[in-house]
Amino acid sequence: MAAVKRKNAPVLPWMRSPVDVTGMERCPLDSLPFLDPRLKVALGKMGVSSLFQVQVAVWEETIGPGGFERDVCVSSPTGSGKTLAYALPIVQALSTRAVKCLRALVVLPTRDLAVQVKDVFSAIGPAVGLSVGLAVGQSSIADEISHLVKRPKLDVGICYDPEYPSPAPQCAVDILVATPGRLMDHISNTKGFTLEHLQYLVVDETDRLLRESYQSWLPTILKLTASDDQSFASCARSFDASPLGSIKTMKTCGIERGFKGKPYPRLVKMVLSATLTQDPSKLAQLDLHHPLLLTTGPTRYLFPENLKSLKVVCEASEKPLYLVALLQSLGQEKCIVFTSSVEYSHRLYTLLNFFSDLKLKVGEYSKLQRQSLRSKTLAAFRAGKVQVLVSSDGMTRGMDVEGLKIVINYDLPAYIKTYIHRAGRTARAGHEGRCYTLVGKQEVKKFKRLLQKADKESCTEHSVPSELVNALRPVYKNALEKLQEVSESEALRKRKWQLPDRKTHD
Ligand SMILES: Nc1ncnc2c1ncn2[C@@H]1O[C@H](COP(=O)(O)OP(=O)(O)OP(=O)(O)O)[C@@H](O)[C@H]1O
């Protein structure tokens, strides 16, 4: 791996000399040093036969010669395989653990994303005897607690002193994938839920999560896992106080955090994003230890190799017509249509459903909906029962929908980061994909400037046949009238029930 000089050099010295992974070769699993054979089988079942570049690089820094000595920061394109890049080394490192307790915590910004990442851990963790938990508020808190903590079983035939209280509940998972909100609920209220044995902390979609200060989740985690005198001593004290089969000992405190022979244990952190922040004050919150930055080339933002960016220029008022014509020309191909707010998503979704000739099933995915409905829509989209998913930016981060070849920006993204995350839902794992952006005639320059931020000088123009557009005009007029009626009755209903204003951009 070679150190590279970067454009727009960041302030932090360690960010100025990242390691570029693009020169690395993919590594077949047969040649991957130290890989547990059981994991090789599990990976095979997932369709993985070799590791991608970023995965090889992280493996080298963790299981390989790097030996988890440094905190690892990854800034690599969408779809480059960051999930497995951290999941595999963590599972491999924990594959020899003797006692079950919470050793790895992965924090993600949204529930659907957490479920997706949990699925990756669940595909490999159980192969080496590890349990994986989820704390996202998908099920009731009681249900979640019953999976996360259990009372240890008392050995049959041993007579326990009735003077001692019955054993306290203990963590029943080795790896937990969580969103900040539910994580904080468990930290504050769930008996037996503890982070004191935590060895690995992954903050995925870091730049997004660092904007989320929900109940100070990050400072809380860092405080609870701090390897200072005080927490080490309290860990030791808790050993004295729990006579019934406690797993807390002075020795295990050190060993289980992976720092046998060193004065105090250290929590290993891994932070990842396709658009990793360079802001020193934000990164300082993570309290990184001797961080190593892995990147993919000299530019800050990189598009997936096989992504084609296209623009459709039209009058802003005619965007709906052009969108429908574009969808018709794409046939039955599955696609996500991005808008800039939940309100716009809802309007567009409603409008598209009034185009009776559009033989495509359209779904809506936004924070306006209940989580259960949103997850159901996403499942239908994954299964191909819904072909067009209208979404606000809640969907842009990390979601992986197999076989998705097309993304459409109905509204221009406000930031280049947003463009990257939206477009990155396609062209994943080396596959081909196209991102169309509907650009109003007044927005052409703005769009050009936006792409220049990612060193993209040009974007091919895609023309939608005018006959297609003109043929839609009568239906469009009709659809607009119906939309007006629906919007009025929805507004009336909203006022009646005094729903809170949910104007949000997620
Ligand atoms: N070694 C591999 N071999 C084959 N497929 C892989 C491999 N690693 C990951 N994939 C697949 O590549 C896709 C993208 O992976 P992943 O979701 O981890 O990307 P990402 O870098 O986290 O993207 P984003 O930045 O959008 O979150 C997934 O469908 C995953 O199953």
The ligand as a Tripos MOL2 file, in Angstrom:
@<TRIPOS>MOLECULE
LIG
   31    33     1     0     0
SMALL
NO_CHARGES

@<TRIPOS>ATOM
      1 N1        -16.0120   -9.5300   -1.3310 N.pl3     1 LIG1
      2 C1        -17.1980   -9.3950   -1.8840 C.ar      1 LIG1
      3 N2        -17.5680  -10.1930   -2.9280 N.ar      1 LIG1
      4 C2        -18.7780  -10.0530   -3.5280 C.ar      1 LIG1
      5 N3        -19.7000   -9.1470   -3.1470 N.ar      1 LIG1
      6 C3        -19.3940   -8.3400   -2.1180 C.ar      1 LIG1
      7 C4        -18.1430   -8.4260   -1.4340 C.ar      1 LIG1
      8 N4        -18.1200   -7.4990   -0.4710 N.ar      1 LIG1
      9 C5        -19.3020   -6.8560   -0.5220 C.ar      1 LIG1
     10 N5        -20.0580   -7.3530   -1.5150 N.ar      1 LIG1
     11 C6        -21.3900   -6.8630   -1.9150 C.3       1 LIG1
     12 O1        -21.2120   -5.5270   -2.3560 O.3       1 LIG1
     13 C7        -22.3490   -4.7480   -2.0590 C.3       1 LIG1
     14 C8        -21.9310   -3.4410   -1.4160 C.3       1 LIG1
     15 O2        -21.3540   -3.6820   -0.1510 O.3       1 LIG1
     16 P1        -21.5630   -2.6830    1.0760 P.3       1 LIG1
     17 O3        -23.0120   -2.4680    1.3070 O.co2     1 LIG1
     18 O4        -20.7490   -3.1590    2.1920 O.co2     1 LIG1
     19 O5        -20.9390   -1.3560    0.4570 O.3       1 LIG1
     20 P2        -20.5260   -0.0080    1.1940 P.3       1 LIG1
     21 O6        -19.1360    0.3010    0.8030 O.co2     1 LIG1
     22 O7        -20.8180   -0.1160    2.6450 O.co2     1 LIG1
     23 O8        -21.5110    1.0280    0.5020 O.3       1 LIG1
     24 P3        -22.1710    2.3940    1.1080 P.3       1 LIG1
     25 O9        -21.0720    3.4110    1.1780 O.co2     1 LIG1
     26 O10       -23.2070    2.7410    0.1140 O.co2     1 LIG1
     27 O11       -22.7090    2.0550    2.4460 O.co2     1 LIG1
     28 C9        -23.2390   -5.6200   -1.1900 C.3       1 LIG1
     29 O12       -24.2870   -6.1290   -1.9760 O.3       1 LIG1
     30 C10       -22.3400   -6.7420   -0.7450 C.3       1 LIG1
     31 O13       -23.0410   -7.9460   -0.5450 O.3       1 LIG1
@<TRIPOS>BOND
     1     1     2 1
     2     2     3 ar
     3     2     7 ar
     4     3     4 ar
     5     4     5 ar
     6     5     6 ar
     7     6     7 ar
     8     6    10 ar
     9     7     8 ar
    10     8     9 ar
    11     9    10 ar
    12    10    11 1
    13    11    12 1
    14    11    30 1
    15    12    13 1
    16    13    14 1
    17    13    28 1
    18    14    15 1
    19    15    16 1
    20    16    17 2
    21    16    18 1
    22    16    19 1
    23    19    20 1
    24    20    21 2
    25    20    22 1
    26    20    23 1
    27    23    24 1
    28    24    25 2
    29    24    26 1
    30    24    27 1
    31    28    29 1
    32    28    30 1
    33    30    31 1
@<TRIPOS>SUBSTRUCTURE
     1 LIG1         1 GROUP 0 **** ****
